[in-house]
Amino acid sequence: MAIASPDPIDDFLASNWYIHPYLTAPQRAVVLAFTRTFCANTTFVFSPQVEQDIGLTWLVGASAALVGGAQRTSCFASVRWVYLLGDDDLEALSGDAFGQSTVRINAWDLIEESRQRIPGQQIAIHEFAHILDDLFGITDSTRGLRDGLELHLYNRRHGIDDIVSDHVLPTIIEEDSNVEFFAYVSEVFFTDPARVRAFHAGLYDDLVSLYGLDLAAQLPPVADHDG
């Protein structure tokens, strides 16, 4: 009997994507199918600072799969271009999303945040959360998201340690706060889901429904937040 050849994308993600070991076989199958379709239909543009590497495109596709795999995104068919840039290209920013068609991501941040689990830091997740929000109007659409944002803004105004205080710019507190809160809290959901659940259970439940993943039951707790 012939032995099936290993899947090159799955093999790569197994060694370079922190969340891979914690996903079930059916979940990994969804990620692989999504990644193939996304990468086949998207133009990747590499900065002169960034060596062209197909593995980088797979990391982008896998992150997109986590965000969009449970919704009718057609593997984010609206995203036509992904720019993989260096530090000089994006200056102080790690990424940008322009409408539903274009994403720019710092390649070095993508690599670092893919190979190791860094609580609250996932730039690719952040930008695809913006795309998902732009497609479906998710911001403010559920009670958990609204209440979570209200709690976040209260904490920021009163100097209370908060789930995304270290990442949201001080100016993002009123204007666009709902949009940015959704993207930032999505980063935390995929890297430290137990912290989201501890912050606001209703918000966590809504993200579970949105992303189709109960990650607090799959990822081990982060040491700083497990007690």
N, C-alpha and C positions, 0 to 999 in steps of 0.2 A: 504494500500500500504506500502510495506516495505521501511524503511528509510536506505539509503546507509550508511555503516559504514565509519567513517572518515579514511582517509589514514594516517597511522602512520608516513610516511616520510614527507608528506605535513604538518601534524600537528607539527612535530618537526621543520621543516624549518620555519614555520610561527612564531615560538617563538625564533629561534636561528640563523636566517640568515637575515642579514640586508636588502638584496635586495628583499626578498620575497614579501613584500607588494606592491612593485612597478611593479612587473611583471603581465602581463595579464593572464587570465585563460588559454588560449592556450599555452602561454610561460611556465607557471608552469607545464602544462601537458607534454611538451617536457622535461623539467628538471626532472620530476618524472620518466618518462620512461627511460631516459638516465641514471639516478642515479641507478635505479633498475638493469639495464643490466650491468652497469659498476661494481657495487658492487658484483653482482653475479659471474662475470668472473675475478675478481681481488683478489689476496691474500693480506690481510692486516696483517702486522707484527707490533706488539706493543712493544715498549721498556719497560723494567722493570719499568722505571720511569712513564709510562703512563698506567692508568687504561683502560682495554679493554672496549670500549663503542661503540655500534653500531652507535650512533649518530655521532661520529667522522667520520666513514666511509661514512655516508650520506652527511656530509659537504664536504668531498673530492669529492664525486660523483657529488654533485650539482655544485661545482666550475668547475669540468671537463665538466659538461654539458654547462655551460656558454661559455666556450672556444671552445668546439668541437661540440656543438649541431647543428650548421648551416653548418658544413662541413661533408664530407664522412669519418668520423673517425671510424665508426662502434662502437660508444660509447667507443672510445679509446681502441679498442680491443688489440692493441699492448702493452698496459701497463699491465704487469703481476703481479707486486709487488708494493705495497705502504707501506713504512715504516713510522710509526708515532712515532716520537722520542722526547726525552726531551732535555733540555738545554745542559746537559753534553754530549749528543750523537753528537750534531751538532756543539758544541763549539760556534764560532761567527756566524755561518751560520743559516739561517732560513729554507733553503731547498736546494735540489739538484735534477737535472734530469739527468739520465744516458741513453743516446740514446733514444729509443722509448719504453723501457720496464720497467724502474724502476724510481720511484719518492720517495724522502725522504722529509718529512715535519715536522717541529717543531709543535707538537700538541698544545702547549700553544699559539703560534702565530696563528695557525688555528682557535682556539676557540675565541681568542680576536678579530681577524679580521673578523670573521663571525658574531659575535653577535652585533658588532657595525660598523658603516661605518667610516673607517679611510682613508681619502684621500691619495691615492698613496701607500697604503699598503694592499696587498693581495697575500701572498706567494703562496697559492695554484694556483691562477690565473697565477702567474709568471712561475711556473714550468710547468704547462700544456701548456702555451704559447710556452715554449721551445719544448715540445713534438710535438705540432702542427707544429711548424716551422721545426722541424726535419723530420716530415712526408711529408710536402708539399713545403718546400723551400720558405717560405713566405718572409723572410728577403730580402730586396732590390727588391721585386717583383712588387712593385707599385710605381708610381710617388710620392704619398703622403708619403709613408714610406721613400723613398730616400730623399725627400726634408725635411721631419721632422727631420731625422737624421742629415742632413747637418746643419740645423738651431740649433739643439741641440749641435753639436760639436762646432759651431761658438760661441754660448753662453758660453760654458764651457771654451773655450780658452780665452775669453775676460771677464771672471768673471761676466757674466750677469745671473741674476736669471733665472732659467730654470725649465721646467716642471718636470724633474727628477733629478735635481742637488743634492737634499738631499739624494738620494738613490744610485745612481751609484757611485761605487768606483772611486777615482781619476785615478787609473791606466787603467780603462776601458774607453779609449777615442779614441784609434785607433784600436788596436787588439781586435777583437770580439765586437767592439762597436755597429755594426749593429744588431747582435744577442741579445745583452743585452738591447739595446734601445727598440727593439720590445717587449721584455718581460716586461720591466719596464713601458713602455707607456701603455701596456695592463692593468697593475695594475691601472693606473690612469684612463683609459677608463671606467673600471667597478666601480670605486669609485667616480670619479669627472669628468664625461664626458664633462661638460661644459668647464673645463679647457683645455682639449685636443682640443676642437673646437676653443677656443680662441687662443691657441698656434699655430695651423695650421689647417685650415679648410679642406684642402685636405687630411691630415693625418686622421682627424676624419672621413671623408666620407669613406675612405678606410677601417677603422676599423669597421664602421657600416656595410659595405658590407661583410667583413670577418666574423664578429660575428653574423650578422643578427639581430642586436639590435640597435635601435636609442635611446641610453640611455639618451642623453641630453634632449630628449622629455619626458622621463619617470621619471627620478630621479630629485628631487628638487635640486636646485643649492646649493653648499657649501657656507656658509656665506662669507668666506674670498675671494671667487672668483666670487661672483654673480654680481659684479658691474664693 
